[in-house]
């Protein structure tokens, strides 16, 4: 018989709980993580995003793209 890791054992037990209890458990874990500082929001550095989409629409006309997206959203 293989020795089961603690995490695997806990996961198996959690799966056996009713959905409402699973949700309560997740809420408690998130609360603990936030208290530990792991869930803190951090300021976004928009400069980090510069150039991320480079080449994404290469060769595509911006207005054609917008028009096509608008056509896709039109109601019948």
Buried (B, 14 or more C-beta within 10 A) or exposed (E): EEEEEEEEEEEEEEEEEEEEEEEEEEEEEEEEEEEEEEEEEEEEEEEEEEEEEEEEEEEEEEEEEEEEEEEEEEEE
